[in-house]
Amino acid sequence: MKIGIVGLPYSGKTTFFESLSSDEGTSAEHSKSKSSFSVIKIPDERLDFLTAIFNPRRKVNATLEVDDFMGSSNPEISTYNSKFSVAAKIYDAFILIIRGFEDPSIPLINETIDIERDINIFIEDTTIFDLSFIENRLEKLEKELSRAKNKEEIQKNQQILKRWHNTLQDGIPLREIELTKDEELLQKNYQLLTMKPLVIAINLSDSQIDIANDIISDLNQKFSGKRTRIEPFFARIEKEIMQLPENEREEFMKEYGLKESALRRLLRSTYDLLGLLSFFTVGEDECRAWTIRKGMTAQEAAGVIHTDFFNKFIRAEVVHFDDFKELGSFAKCKEKGVFHLEGKDYIVQDGDIMHIRHG
């Protein structure tokens, strides 16, 4: 999964990326003309607990690949231009960094701080890209229809595209509508930008901590949706947190009234919006969190571990993390009847601890 970090110049986008990379991953070199990327570990207290119990040789977190999209710093050139619309198709979701802080030493792109305006710039520009793409595609399909022998497939695609076009014209991003199976297949081919999940990170100053919840509450009424989340983010504080030793961070956050790093919260929001979940495998060699899509079966999850496990799947031994944590051992879980065998069609739940039996 690849996440695009996007935003206007001087929004704190690169600070966000660098903080994320220094804490949770390893990053590639930054370039003014290209995106830089980092493979980010998804923080998971459940995996931490299992690692403490089993004391394995290594712990492997679930990961996401994150790109810092490098737009133009020239205010005369739109950040979300045609080059962006092409490059951004590779992303599975966006984290949009919005500037909400005042700082005379940092230039303003649009003369004033206006959170709603800057969110709307992104939404409106991506909507225009998608409308243009759909209109061009409909024109091509109309030409293909006149000479096609089998018109049914083309007509079906036309109906879908017209529905999407009407939705966008009504001011609704496509990420907020339920898709049919046919629409999901078509989106895989087209990668429309307004279809991608969106986490909006409002970059605030430490002087705004006390009013952050009010700011987010107001924005939620206007912008939140099924696949849109809005979260506060304090770039300066996060940068300081990442420079501290691990054992000093909690005390530092308490001084600001923060319970956890905003980076971790944003990562979890993105992970959830993508429709992902984690299951675990444990042992003396390794404790690992595996990433799969919600709704995948035990056999499909086994295939994520190794293709042979899919092809030679027999059964999955399953206990949920919550039960294991409460009871403390697999033996106790078996005694209480919460340790069970499942067949290939079992739908894996977030937090399942699994051992795959295979031929």
N, C-alpha and C positions, 0 to 999 in steps of 0.2 A: 504494500500500500504506500502511495506517495502523496504527501500533503504539501500544498503550496502555501508558503507564507507570503501574503501580498499586502500592499498598503501604499499610501502616498509617501513621497519623500519626507523625512524628518518626523515620521510618525512613531519611531522606535522599533521599526520592523527588524532591522539588523541587530539591534541590542537584544531583542527577544530571541532571535535565532542564535546569537552567540551565547546567551545565557543558557538556552536549551541545550546547545551542543556541549558546553563546558560541564554541564551537570549530568546529562543523561546519554551522551553519545560521542561519536567521533565524527569530525566534520572535514569536508574537503576544503581546499583553499578558496578564498573569496576572489571574485573577479568583477570588474566593473561592467563587463559585457555579458556575463553569464550568471546563471544561478549557482549558488553553492549549496551543497547538500550535507546532511548528517543522518546517520542511522541512530535513531533515538530509542532508548529503552523505555518501555511503559512501566512506571512505578506500580508495584503490586504488593501490598502488605501481606496478602495470602501467600505469595511465593516466599517472601521473607520469613514468614512463620514456618513454612514447610522446610526451608533451608536450615533453620535453626534446629528443627526436630531431626532431620535426616543427616545433617552435616556432610553433604556431598562434596566431591572434589571440585565441582563447579555449579554455579547457578546461572541459568539462562533466562533472561526476561523476554517477553514478547517485544517486538520492535515495530516502529514505523519509520519510513524514510521521509525526511522533511527537507524541502527546498526553500531557500530564501530567494524569491524571484527578484532579479535586479532590473527594475525599470529605469527610465530616464530621470535624472535629477534636475533636468531643465523644465522649469514651470511652464514653458511654452509648448512642451510636448506632453500629451496625455499619457499618464502612467498606464492606463488600461486601453492601449491602442491596438491596432491590427496585429502587431507582432505578439502582444500579450495574448490575444484571443486564440492564436495558433499554438503558442507555447504552452498555454494553460490547460490545453486539452489532455495533457498527460497526467494531470493531478486527479486523485480520487476525491479530494475535499480541499477546501480553502480554510486557512486561518487568516482573517482580515484584521490587521492592526490599525486601530483608529486613535489618533491623537486627541486626548482630552485634557492635557495639562498646558499651563502657561509657563513659558520660559523665554525671556527676552534674548537669551544667548543662542537660541535655536531658531532658525528662520521659519517663517510661516509661508506655506505654499499658496494658500487662498486668503491671505490677509488677516483672517480671524480664526479662532478655535470654534468649530461648529461640528459636533459629533454627528448629528443627524444628517447634515449636508454631506459629510464625507462618506457615511454609510450609503447614502442614496447615490453618490457618484459611482460607487462600485456596482450597486444593484442595477442602476439605469444603463451603465455602459455594457455590462454583461447581458442585459436584456436586449439591447440593440444588436449586439453580436449574434445572439441566438435568433432573433427575428429575421435578420438579414440572411443567416444561413438557411433557415426554414423556407423563406420566400424563394431563394435561389434553388433549393432542393425541390420545391413544389413545381417550379418552372421546368426543371429537368424531367421530373416524373411525368408531367403533362405531355412532353415531347415523346418520352418513351412509351407512353400509353397508346399513342396513335399508331405505333408500329408493332406493338407487342401482341403475340398470339395468346399468351396467358395473362389476362389483365387483372386477375383477382388479387395477386400479391401487391401489384402497384397501387391498386385502388385502396387496399387496406392501409398501406403506408401513407397514402394521401390523407385518409381520414384521421390517422394518428397525428400527422404533422399539422393538419388544420386545427385539431383540438388543442395542441400545444401552442399554436399561433394565437388562438383566441384567449387562452389562459394568460399568456404573456401580455397581450393587449389589455387585459383586465387588470394588469399590474401585479399578477401573482407569479412569483418565481416557480419554475417547474419542480424544484426540490420539495415543494409543499403539497404536491398532488400525489394521489395513489396511482401507481402504474400497473397496467395489465402485464401479463407475461410477454405479449407481443411488443408492448411499448418498452419493456426492459431490454429486449433483444435489440430493438432499434436504437436505443440510447447507447448501447455498447459500441455500435458502429459510428454514431454521430458525436458522442461526448459533448453534449451541450453544456455550457458553463453554468446556467442557472439551475441545472439538474443536480449539481454537485453539493453535498452537505457543506454548511457554512458555520464556522465558529467565529464570532466577532469579539475580538479582544480589545477592550477600551483601556488605553494606556493612560493611567492617571498618576498624579504626583502623590508623594506621601502625605501632603497636607490635605488630600481629598479622601483619605481612608474612611473618615467618619461619615462622609456623604456618598460613598461608593455604592452602597446598596440602593439608595434613593435614585441615583443616576441610572443604575442598571434596571431598576423596577420601571422607570419611565420608558426606557428604551424597549424593554420587553413588550410593553403594551403596543408598540408600533412595529417592531421588527421580528419578534421571536416567532417560531413556527415548529412544525414537526421535525424539520431537519435544519433548523437554525437555532444556535445557542449564542447567548451574549454573556461574557464574563469580564470582570475587572482584572486589570493587570498593572503592576507598579514596576516599571522598567528599572528605575534607579535602585529600588529596594532589592529586586531580584538579582541585579548585577552584584550588589554587595553580598547577598546571601551566597551566591555561587563562589565568591572569593574567600568565604569562611571555611574552616574545617567542618566536617560533617557534625561533630559533637557540639559545635557552638551555634548551629543554625537555628535550632528550636528556640533557644533563649533569645536570640536576636529577633526572631519573628514575634515572640511574645511582647517585646518592647513596643511593637507597632500594632498589637492586637490581632495578629494574623495567626490562624491555626495551621496553615500549610502553605507551601509555595504555590503561587498562581500557575506556575509552569506545569506542575503536576495535575492540577485541576483541569487546565486547558487540554492537556494530553488525554485525560480520561474522557472529557466531553467529546473530543474528536473521535476517539476510539469507539465510543458508544454511538455517535451519529453515523458512523460508517457501517453500523450493524454488525460489529465484531464482538466476539467473546473469547475468553481464555479458558482452556482446560489445562490440567497439570499432569505431568508424569514425574514420579519421584523415585529415588533410590540412592544408594551409596555413591554411585558414579556421578549422578546429575539430578538436579531438580530443575524442571523447565516449564515455562508457560508457553503454550502453543496457541496461535491465533487462528480462528476459523470464523466463518460467517454464521450468524444466528440461523438456526433451522437445519444445520448440517447433521447428518446421521453419524452414528458411531463408526460405521465403515468408512465414510468420507473423512472423518477426523483421523482414523487410522492411516489413511492414505497421505495425509499431511505429514505424518511422522516418517513414513516410508512407503513407496509404491507397493512393495511386497506385502505390507500389512493390509493394504486394501484388497489385493488380489487373493490373499490367503487368509482373509479374516475369518475367525471362528466365533469368538465371543469377546466382549469387553467387561472387565471387572471394574465396577464403578462405585465410588462413594463420594458424596458431596463434601466439599471443603468444610462447610459449617458443621456437619456431623462429625467429621474427623477432628476438628478443632475442639469440639465439645467433649468428645469421648477420649481423644488422646492417642489412639492406636487403631490399626486395622483389626486386631483381635477383638477389641471392645466393639468396634463397628459391626463385626460379624455377629457378636453376641446379641446386639440390640436390633439386628435385622435391617440395618441401613446400608450394608455392604451387599451389592447384588450383581448378578450376571445379566448382561443385556445383549440382544442380538443386533444384527447389522442395521435395522431400521430405527433403533433407539435415537431420539433427538437429544444431542449433547446439550447440557445446561452450563451456563457460565459458572465456573467454580468446581466442576466435576474433576475428581482425581481418577485417572483411568490407567488400567494396565490392559494392553491388547494381547489377547491370545490369538495366535496365527499358526498356520501350517508350516 
